[in-house]
Amino acid sequence: LEGSADGEPTGILVLPHFAGAATPYMDSGSKGAIVGLTLSHTQKDIYRAVMEGVCYEMRLNQELLAQSGVKVAPLHATGGGAKSRLWMQMKADVLNVPVTALTTPEAGAAGSAMLVGVALGLYPTLEGAAAKMVKVREVFQPRPEAHEKYEMVYQRYKGLYLAIRPIMYPAFPALARKRRRNLSTNLAAWTTCTQIWTVSKTNAFVVCCVTTVKWHTFPNNWSH
Protein backbone atom coordinates (compact mmCIF):
# COMPACT_ATOMS: atom_id res chain seq x y z
CA LEU A 1 0.00 0.00 0.00
CA GLU A 2 2.92 2.37 0.55
CA GLY A 3 3.77 2.62 -3.12
CA SER A 4 5.50 5.82 -4.19
CA ALA A 5 5.37 9.31 -2.72
CA ASP A 6 5.16 10.75 -6.23
CA GLY A 7 1.42 10.11 -6.56
CA GLU A 8 -1.14 12.87 -6.91
CA PRO A 9 -3.39 13.87 -3.98
CA THR A 10 -6.31 11.48 -3.85
CA GLY A 11 -8.90 14.24 -3.62
CA ILE A 12 -10.67 12.23 -0.93
CA LEU A 13 -11.30 14.22 2.25
CA VAL A 14 -10.78 12.29 5.47
CA LEU A 15 -11.65 13.93 8.78
CA PRO A 16 -9.38 11.89 11.09
CA HIS A 17 -11.48 12.38 14.21
CA PHE A 18 -12.00 8.67 14.85
CA ALA A 19 -11.33 9.18 18.56
CA GLY A 20 -12.60 12.75 18.81
CA ALA A 21 -10.68 15.88 17.87
CA ALA A 22 -7.69 17.40 19.64
CA THR A 23 -6.22 20.77 18.68
CA PRO A 24 -7.44 23.13 17.47
CA TYR A 25 -11.04 22.01 18.12
CA MET A 26 -10.67 20.09 21.42
CA ASP A 27 -13.94 18.34 20.62
CA SER A 28 -14.20 14.86 22.11
CA GLY A 29 -17.57 14.37 20.44
CA SER A 30 -16.36 14.90 16.88
CA LYS A 31 -16.59 11.90 14.56
CA GLY A 32 -14.40 10.76 11.70
CA ALA A 33 -15.61 10.90 8.11
CA ILE A 34 -14.49 9.88 4.62
CA VAL A 35 -15.92 12.12 1.91
CA GLY A 36 -15.62 11.92 -1.87
CA LEU A 37 -15.38 8.18 -2.52
CA THR A 38 -16.28 6.81 -5.95
CA LEU A 39 -16.29 3.32 -7.45
CA SER A 40 -12.97 4.11 -9.11
CA HIS A 41 -11.14 4.51 -5.81
CA THR A 42 -9.05 1.63 -4.51
CA GLN A 43 -7.84 0.40 -1.15
CA LYS A 44 -4.57 2.21 -1.81
CA ASP A 45 -6.43 5.49 -2.38
CA ILE A 46 -8.21 5.21 1.00
CA TYR A 47 -4.92 4.33 2.69
CA ARG A 48 -3.26 7.44 1.25
CA ALA A 49 -6.33 9.58 1.97
CA VAL A 50 -6.20 8.75 5.68
CA MET A 51 -2.56 9.84 5.73
CA GLU A 52 -3.51 13.02 3.87
CA GLY A 53 -6.25 13.76 6.40
CA VAL A 54 -3.77 13.64 9.27
CA CYS A 55 -1.41 15.90 7.30
CA TYR A 56 -4.20 18.41 6.63
CA GLU A 57 -5.04 18.44 10.34
CA MET A 58 -1.38 19.19 11.06
CA ARG A 59 -1.47 21.92 8.40
CA LEU A 60 -4.48 23.47 10.14
CA ASN A 61 -2.59 23.64 13.43
CA GLN A 62 0.49 24.97 11.65
CA GLU A 63 -1.58 27.75 10.09
CA LEU A 64 -3.08 28.79 13.43
CA LEU A 65 0.29 28.70 15.18
CA ALA A 66 1.70 30.95 12.46
CA GLN A 67 -1.10 33.43 13.10
CA SER A 68 0.05 33.48 16.73
CA GLY A 69 3.65 34.14 15.70
CA VAL A 70 4.93 30.58 16.20
CA LYS A 71 6.82 28.99 13.32
CA VAL A 72 7.94 25.37 13.45
CA ALA A 73 10.62 24.38 10.92
CA PRO A 74 12.05 21.88 10.46
CA LEU A 75 9.75 19.21 11.81
CA HIS A 76 11.34 16.21 13.51
CA ALA A 77 9.46 12.92 13.36
CA THR A 78 9.82 9.88 15.61
CA GLY A 79 7.78 6.79 16.41
CA GLY A 80 6.17 4.23 14.15
CA GLY A 81 4.74 6.74 11.69
CA ALA A 82 8.23 8.03 10.92
CA LYS A 83 9.07 4.66 9.35
CA SER A 84 6.77 5.42 6.42
CA ARG A 85 8.71 7.27 3.73
CA LEU A 86 5.42 7.96 1.93
CA TRP A 87 3.94 9.69 4.96
CA MET A 88 7.12 11.64 5.74
CA GLN A 89 7.29 13.01 2.19
CA MET A 90 3.58 13.78 2.28
CA LYS A 91 3.99 15.77 5.51
CA ALA A 92 6.87 17.73 4.00
CA ASP A 93 4.79 18.52 0.91
CA VAL A 94 1.61 19.48 2.78
CA LEU A 95 3.33 21.52 5.49
CA ASN A 96 5.96 22.93 3.11
CA VAL A 97 8.74 22.43 5.65
CA PRO A 98 11.60 19.91 5.82
CA VAL A 99 10.67 16.81 7.81
CA THR A 100 13.49 14.95 9.53
CA ALA A 101 13.14 11.28 10.40
CA LEU A 102 15.29 10.39 13.40
CA THR A 103 16.89 7.07 14.22
CA THR A 104 15.58 7.39 17.78
CA PRO A 105 12.36 5.33 17.83
CA GLU A 106 10.92 6.75 21.07
CA ALA A 107 11.40 10.48 21.58
CA GLY A 108 9.97 10.48 25.10
CA ALA A 109 12.34 7.79 26.33
CA ALA A 110 15.29 9.44 24.61
CA GLY A 111 14.44 12.82 26.15
CA SER A 112 14.20 11.28 29.61
CA ALA A 113 17.55 9.57 29.12
CA MET A 114 19.10 12.86 28.05
CA LEU A 115 17.80 14.64 31.15
CA VAL A 116 19.08 11.85 33.40
CA GLY A 117 22.46 11.96 31.66
CA VAL A 118 22.77 15.71 32.29
CA ALA A 119 21.60 15.33 35.92
CA LEU A 120 24.22 12.63 36.57
CA GLY A 121 26.95 14.65 34.95
CA LEU A 122 27.44 12.28 32.02
CA TYR A 123 26.80 15.16 29.64
CA PRO A 124 27.50 18.84 30.40
CA THR A 125 24.40 20.14 28.60
CA LEU A 126 21.26 18.96 26.78
CA GLU A 127 22.92 20.01 23.54
CA GLY A 128 25.83 17.71 24.33
CA ALA A 129 23.51 14.84 25.16
CA ALA A 130 21.57 15.41 21.96
CA ALA A 131 24.76 15.36 19.89
CA LYS A 132 25.42 11.83 21.19
CA MET A 133 21.91 10.42 21.35
CA VAL A 134 19.90 12.05 18.57
CA LYS A 135 20.80 11.05 15.02
CA VAL A 136 19.15 11.98 11.75
CA ARG A 137 18.10 9.07 9.54
CA GLU A 138 16.71 10.97 6.56
CA VAL A 139 15.50 14.46 5.65
CA PHE A 140 12.45 14.89 3.40
CA GLN A 141 12.37 18.19 1.55
CA PRO A 142 9.07 19.80 0.45
CA ARG A 143 8.38 19.76 -3.28
CA PRO A 144 6.85 23.05 -4.50
CA GLU A 145 4.64 21.48 -7.18
CA ALA A 146 3.30 18.84 -4.80
CA HIS A 147 2.69 21.47 -2.10
CA GLU A 148 0.63 23.56 -4.50
CA LYS A 149 -1.59 20.57 -5.33
CA TYR A 150 -2.04 19.59 -1.69
CA GLU A 151 -2.78 23.19 -0.74
CA MET A 152 -5.73 23.27 -3.14
CA VAL A 153 -7.23 20.21 -1.43
CA TYR A 154 -6.41 21.64 2.01
CA GLN A 155 -8.49 24.75 1.30
CA ARG A 156 -11.50 22.44 0.88
CA TYR A 157 -10.50 20.38 3.91
CA LYS A 158 -10.72 23.42 6.19
CA GLY A 159 -14.50 23.43 5.83
CA LEU A 160 -14.93 19.70 6.45
CA TYR A 161 -15.27 19.80 10.25
CA LEU A 162 -17.99 22.45 10.25
CA ALA A 163 -19.79 20.57 7.47
CA ILE A 164 -19.77 17.20 9.27
CA ARG A 165 -20.39 18.31 12.86
CA PRO A 166 -24.00 19.52 12.35
CA ILE A 167 -24.96 16.19 10.75
CA MET A 168 -23.94 14.33 13.89
CA TYR A 169 -25.51 16.82 16.34
CA PRO A 170 -28.62 18.73 15.15
CA ALA A 171 -28.18 21.55 17.68
CA PHE A 172 -24.76 22.43 16.29
CA PRO A 173 -25.69 24.47 13.11
CA ALA A 174 -26.55 27.71 14.92
CA LEU A 175 -23.18 27.73 16.66
CA ALA A 176 -21.42 26.63 13.48
CA ARG A 177 -22.89 29.47 11.43
CA LYS A 178 -21.85 31.96 14.09
CA ARG A 179 -18.26 30.76 14.07
CA ARG A 180 -17.77 29.76 10.44
CA ARG A 181 -16.48 33.15 9.26
CA ASN A 182 -13.94 33.78 11.99
CA LEU A 183 -13.04 30.31 13.30
CA SER A 184 -9.38 30.56 12.41
CA THR A 185 -9.04 34.07 13.84
CA ASN A 186 -10.78 33.13 17.07
CA LEU A 187 -8.74 29.98 17.61
CA ALA A 188 -5.52 31.87 17.02
CA ALA A 189 -6.59 34.58 19.47
CA TRP A 190 -7.71 32.07 22.10
CA THR A 191 -4.26 30.47 22.13
CA THR A 192 -1.62 32.71 23.63
CA CYS A 193 1.88 31.31 23.77
CA THR A 194 3.57 33.08 26.66
CA GLN A 195 6.93 31.37 26.78
CA ILE A 196 8.86 29.27 24.28
CA TRP A 197 12.21 27.71 24.76
CA THR A 198 13.95 26.11 21.78
CA VAL A 199 17.08 24.02 21.88
CA SER A 200 18.25 23.33 18.33
CA LYS A 201 22.00 23.92 18.20
CA THR A 202 22.73 20.28 17.32
CA ASN A 203 20.33 17.60 16.20
CA ALA A 204 18.03 18.27 19.13
CA PHE A 205 14.76 20.06 18.77
CA VAL A 206 13.09 20.72 22.10
CA VAL A 207 10.21 23.15 22.39
CA CYS A 208 8.44 23.79 25.69
CA CYS A 209 5.37 25.99 25.49
CA VAL A 210 3.54 27.49 28.44
CA THR A 211 0.17 28.40 27.02
CA THR A 212 -2.96 30.11 28.17
CA VAL A 213 -5.82 28.54 26.27
CA LYS A 214 -9.46 29.50 26.16
CA TRP A 215 -11.18 26.74 24.20
CA HIS A 216 -14.85 26.44 23.45
CA THR A 217 -15.41 22.67 23.55
CA PHE A 218 -18.41 20.90 22.12
CA PRO A 219 -20.14 18.45 24.50
CA ASN A 220 -21.19 14.99 23.39
CA ASN A 221 -24.85 15.70 24.12
CA TRP A 222 -26.40 18.69 22.38
CA SER A 223 -30.02 17.86 23.28
CA HIS A 224 -30.03 20.37 26.12
C-alpha positions in Angstrom: 0.0 0.0 0.0 2.9 2.4 0.5 3.8 2.6 -3.1 5.5 5.8 -4.2 5.4 9.3 -2.7 5.2 10.7 -6.2 1.4 10.1 -6.6 -1.1 12.9 -6.9 -3.4 13.9 -4.0 -6.3 11.5 -3.9 -8.9 14.2 -3.6 -10.7 12.2 -0.9 -11.3 14.2 2.2 -10.8 12.3 5.5 -11.6 13.9 8.8 -9.4 11.9 11.1 -11.5 12.4 14.2 -12.0 8.7 14.8 -11.3 9.2 18.6 -12.6 12.8 18.8 -10.7 15.9 17.9 -7.7 17.4 19.6 -6.2 20.8 18.7 -7.4 23.1 17.5 -11.0 22.0 18.1 -10.7 20.1 21.4 -13.9 18.3 20.6 -14.2 14.9 22.1 -17.6 14.4 20.4 -16.4 14.9 16.9 -16.6 11.9 14.6 -14.4 10.8 11.7 -15.6 10.9 8.1 -14.5 9.9 4.6 -15.9 12.1 1.9 -15.6 11.9 -1.9 -15.4 8.2 -2.5 -16.3 6.8 -5.9 -16.3 3.3 -7.5 -13.0 4.1 -9.1 -11.1 4.5 -5.8 -9.1 1.6 -4.5 -7.8 0.4 -1.1 -4.6 2.2 -1.8 -6.4 5.5 -2.4 -8.2 5.2 1.0 -4.9 4.3 2.7 -3.3 7.4 1.2 -6.3 9.6 2.0 -6.2 8.8 5.7 -2.6 9.8 5.7 -3.5 13.0 3.9 -6.3 13.8 6.4 -3.8 13.6 9.3 -1.4 15.9 7.3 -4.2 18.4 6.6 -5.0 18.4 10.3 -1.4 19.2 11.1 -1.5 21.9 8.4 -4.5 23.5 10.1 -2.6 23.6 13.4 0.5 25.0 11.6 -1.6 27.7 10.1 -3.1 28.8 13.4 0.3 28.7 15.2 1.7 31.0 12.5 -1.1 33.4 13.1 0.1 33.5 16.7 3.6 34.1 15.7 4.9 30.6 16.2 6.8 29.0 13.3 7.9 25.4 13.4 10.6 24.4 10.9 12.1 21.9 10.5 9.7 19.2 11.8 11.3 16.2 13.5 9.5 12.9 13.4 9.8 9.9 15.6 7.8 6.8 16.4 6.2 4.2 14.2 4.7 6.7 11.7 8.2 8.0 10.9 9.1 4.7 9.4 6.8 5.4 6.4 8.7 7.3 3.7 5.4 8.0 1.9 3.9 9.7 5.0 7.1 11.6 5.7 7.3 13.0 2.2 3.6 13.8 2.3 4.0 15.8 5.5 6.9 17.7 4.0 4.8 18.5 0.9 1.6 19.5 2.8 3.3 21.5 5.5 6.0 22.9 3.1 8.7 22.4 5.7 11.6 19.9 5.8 10.7 16.8 7.8 13.5 14.9 9.5 13.1 11.3 10.4 15.3 10.4 13.4 16.9 7.1 14.2 15.6 7.4 17.8 12.4 5.3 17.8 10.9 6.7 21.1 11.4 10.5 21.6 10.0 10.5 25.1 12.3 7.8 26.3 15.3 9.4 24.6 14.4 12.8 26.1 14.2 11.3 29.6 17.6 9.6 29.1 19.1 12.9 28.0 17.8 14.6 31.2 19.1 11.8 33.4 22.5 12.0 31.7 22.8 15.7 32.3 21.6 15.3 35.9 24.2 12.6 36.6 27.0 14.7 34.9 27.4 12.3 32.0 26.8 15.2 29.6 27.5 18.8 30.4 24.4 20.1 28.6 21.3 19.0 26.8 22.9 20.0 23.5 25.8 17.7 24.3 23.5 14.8 25.2 21.6 15.4 22.0 24.8 15.4 19.9 25.4 11.8 21.2 21.9 10.4 21.4 19.9 12.0 18.6 20.8 11.0 15.0 19.2 12.0 11.7 18.1 9.1 9.5 16.7 11.0 6.6 15.5 14.5 5.7 12.5 14.9 3.4 12.4 18.2 1.5 9.1 19.8 0.5 8.4 19.8 -3.3 6.9 23.0 -4.5 4.6 21.5 -7.2 3.3 18.8 -4.8 2.7 21.5 -2.1 0.6 23.6 -4.5 -1.6 20.6 -5.3 -2.0 19.6 -1.7 -2.8 23.2 -0.7 -5.7 23.3 -3.1 -7.2 20.2 -1.4 -6.4 21.6 2.0 -8.5 24.8 1.3 -11.5 22.4 0.9 -10.5 20.4 3.9 -10.7 23.4 6.2 -14.5 23.4 5.8 -14.9 19.7 6.5 -15.3 19.8 10.3 -18.0 22.4 10.3 -19.8 20.6 7.5 -19.8 17.2 9.3 -20.4 18.3 12.9 -24.0 19.5 12.3 -25.0 16.2 10.7 -23.9 14.3 13.9 -25.5 16.8 16.3 -28.6 18.7 15.1 -28.2 21.6 17.7 -24.8 22.4 16.3 -25.7 24.5 13.1 -26.5 27.7 14.9 -23.2 27.7 16.7 -21.4 26.6 13.5 -22.9 29.5 11.4 -21.9 32.0 14.1 -18.3 30.8 14.1 -17.8 29.8 10.4 -16.5 33.1 9.3 -13.9 33.8 12.0 -13.0 30.3 13.3 -9.4 30.6 12.4 -9.0 34.1 13.8 -10.8 33.1 17.1 -8.7 30.0 17.6 -5.5 31.9 17.0 -6.6 34.6 19.5 -7.7 32.1 22.1 -4.3 30.5 22.1 -1.6 32.7 23.6 1.9 31.3 23.8 3.6 33.1 26.7 6.9 31.4 26.8 8.9 29.3 24.3 12.2 27.7 24.8 13.9 26.1 21.8 17.1 24.0 21.9 18.2 23.3 18.3 22.0 23.9 18.2 22.7 20.3 17.3 20.3 17.6 16.2 18.0 18.3 19.1 14.8 20.1 18.8 13.1 20.7 22.1 10.2 23.1 22.4 8.4 23.8 25.7 5.4 26.0 25.5 3.5 27.5 28.4 0.2 28.4 27.0 -3.0 30.1 28.2 -5.8 28.5 26.3 -9.5 29.5 26.2 -11.2 26.7 24.2 -14.9 26.4 23.4 -15.4 22.7 23.5 -18.4 20.9 22.1 -20.1 18.4 24.5 -21.2 15.0 23.4 -24.8 15.7 24.1 -26.4 18.7 22.4 -30.0 17.9 23.3 -30.0 20.4 26.1 
